[in-house]
Amino acid sequence: MIDKNLPVRLKRHAHFGSDFYHPRTYQPGELPDALLSEDLITQELAISQVTSFTKSTGAFPDTEIKVTVDEPPIKPGSYDKPTVAIVKPKLSINTATVTELISAGIPMNTAKELVKEREKEKFTDVTSLEKVALPKGKIWSSFETELIFE
């Protein structure tokens, strides 16, 4: 049973009228009643689980706040888990397919033209790409960090 007075989480994208709703937590009244069905939303918090602010004490119940001048629990620059960096591989402009060029952000017509031009002569640097026109507002130097010339 869905309680309209508690937050709900939309499980998947939903469309109602001319509005489109994304999966996230919604506060009471944010979603139309037509979307408040158990196949579209979840409601995990029971009323007893919602922490409330008590004006008389000025704190949340069962919350202990400690202020100390001791060493902080986490040292600056240290992490509990290893940091992962996602590195996008560079694209070889002289061997890439049209699909790979498009996925690098090069427009389709330009990608096709690049493939035709490199059959005549391999590209050696960014300035050699200027034989092929880009759409207005784009410049070849903006792709320089993503391309290699082999």
C-alpha positions as CSV (number, residue, x, y, z in Angstrom):
1,M,0.0,0.0,0.0
2,I,1.4,3.4,-1.0
3,D,1.2,6.2,1.5
4,K,0.9,9.5,-0.4
5,N,2.3,11.4,2.6
6,L,5.7,9.8,2.4
7,P,8.5,10.0,-0.2
8,V,8.5,7.4,-3.0
9,R,11.2,6.2,-5.4
10,L,10.3,5.8,-9.1
11,K,11.7,2.5,-10.3
12,R,12.0,3.4,-14.0
13,H,11.2,6.3,-16.4
14,A,7.6,7.2,-16.6
15,H,5.5,9.3,-18.9
16,F,2.3,11.0,-17.9
17,G,0.5,13.6,-20.0
18,S,3.2,15.8,-21.5
19,D,5.6,15.2,-18.5
20,F,8.5,12.7,-18.3
21,Y,9.6,11.5,-14.9
22,H,13.1,10.1,-14.2
23,P,13.9,7.3,-11.6
24,R,14.7,9.1,-8.3
25,T,13.1,9.8,-5.0
26,Y,10.1,12.1,-5.1
27,Q,8.6,14.0,-2.2
28,P,4.8,13.9,-1.5
29,G,2.9,15.7,-4.2
30,E,5.6,15.7,-6.8
31,L,4.3,12.7,-8.7
32,P,0.8,12.6,-10.2
33,D,-1.5,10.1,-8.4
34,A,-1.7,8.0,-11.6
35,L,1.9,7.1,-11.2
36,L,1.6,6.0,-7.6
37,S,1.3,2.3,-8.3
38,E,3.4,-0.4,-6.8
39,D,4.7,-1.6,-10.2
40,L,6.2,1.9,-10.8
41,I,7.3,3.0,-7.4
42,T,8.7,1.7,-4.1
43,Q,8.3,3.1,-0.6
44,E,10.8,1.7,1.8
45,L,10.6,4.0,4.7
46,A,8.0,3.3,7.4
47,I,6.9,6.2,9.6
48,S,8.9,4.9,12.5
49,Q,12.1,5.0,10.4
50,V,11.8,8.6,9.5
51,T,14.0,10.7,11.9
52,S,12.4,13.9,13.0
53,F,13.8,17.1,14.5
54,T,12.9,17.8,18.1
55,K,12.6,21.5,18.8
56,S,12.9,21.1,22.6
57,T,16.4,19.5,22.5
58,G,17.5,21.0,19.2
59,A,18.9,17.7,17.9
60,F,17.7,14.5,16.2
61,P,16.8,11.7,18.6
62,D,19.6,9.2,19.2
63,T,22.2,11.5,17.6
64,E,25.4,12.1,19.5
65,I,27.6,15.0,18.3
66,K,31.2,15.0,19.4
67,V,33.5,18.0,19.0
68,T,37.1,17.3,19.5
69,V,40.5,18.9,18.8
70,D,42.1,15.4,18.4
71,E,43.4,14.1,15.1
72,P,40.6,13.8,12.5
73,P,39.4,10.3,11.8
74,I,40.4,10.5,8.1
75,K,43.7,12.1,7.2
76,P,43.5,14.5,4.3
77,G,44.4,12.8,1.1
78,S,43.7,9.3,2.3
79,Y,40.8,7.2,1.0
80,D,39.2,4.0,2.3
81,K,39.0,2.6,-1.2
82,P,41.4,2.8,-4.1
83,T,40.7,5.5,-6.6
84,V,39.8,4.4,-10.1
85,A,40.6,6.5,-13.2
86,I,38.8,5.7,-16.4
87,V,41.1,6.4,-19.3
88,K,39.6,6.7,-22.8
89,P,41.9,5.2,-25.4
90,K,43.1,7.4,-28.1
91,L,41.7,6.9,-31.6
92,S,44.1,6.2,-34.5
93,I,42.8,8.6,-37.2
94,N,44.5,6.6,-40.0
95,T,42.9,3.2,-39.1
96,A,39.6,4.0,-37.3
97,T,36.3,3.0,-38.9
98,V,33.6,5.5,-39.7
99,T,31.7,4.2,-36.6
100,E,34.7,4.7,-34.3
101,L,35.2,8.3,-35.7
102,I,31.5,9.1,-35.0
103,S,31.8,7.7,-31.4
104,A,34.7,10.1,-30.9
105,G,32.4,13.0,-31.6
106,I,33.2,13.5,-35.3
107,P,30.1,14.1,-37.4
108,M,29.1,11.3,-39.8
109,N,29.6,13.1,-43.1
110,T,33.0,14.4,-41.8
111,A,34.0,10.8,-40.7
112,K,33.1,9.5,-44.2
113,E,35.2,12.2,-45.8
114,L,38.1,11.5,-43.5
115,V,38.2,7.8,-44.6
116,K,38.2,8.9,-48.3
117,E,41.0,11.5,-47.8
118,R,43.3,9.1,-45.8
119,E,43.1,6.6,-48.6
120,K,44.8,9.3,-50.8
121,E,47.3,10.3,-48.1
122,K,47.7,9.4,-44.4
123,F,47.2,12.2,-41.9
124,T,50.3,13.2,-40.0
125,D,49.1,15.8,-37.5
126,V,46.0,17.9,-36.6
127,T,46.9,20.5,-39.3
128,S,46.8,17.8,-42.0
129,L,43.1,17.1,-41.0
130,E,42.2,20.6,-42.1
131,K,41.8,19.3,-45.6
132,V,38.4,17.9,-44.4
133,A,35.9,20.5,-43.3
134,L,34.2,20.3,-40.0
135,P,30.7,21.8,-39.3
136,K,30.6,25.4,-38.3
137,G,31.8,26.0,-34.7
138,K,34.0,22.9,-34.5
139,I,37.8,22.9,-34.9
140,W,40.2,20.0,-35.4
141,S,42.5,21.1,-32.5
142,S,39.7,20.3,-30.0
143,F,40.1,16.6,-31.0
144,E,43.9,16.6,-30.7
145,T,44.0,14.9,-27.3
146,E,41.8,12.1,-28.5
147,L,43.6,11.2,-31.7
148,I,46.9,9.6,-32.6
149,F,48.6,9.8,-36.0
150,E,50.3,6.5,-36.9
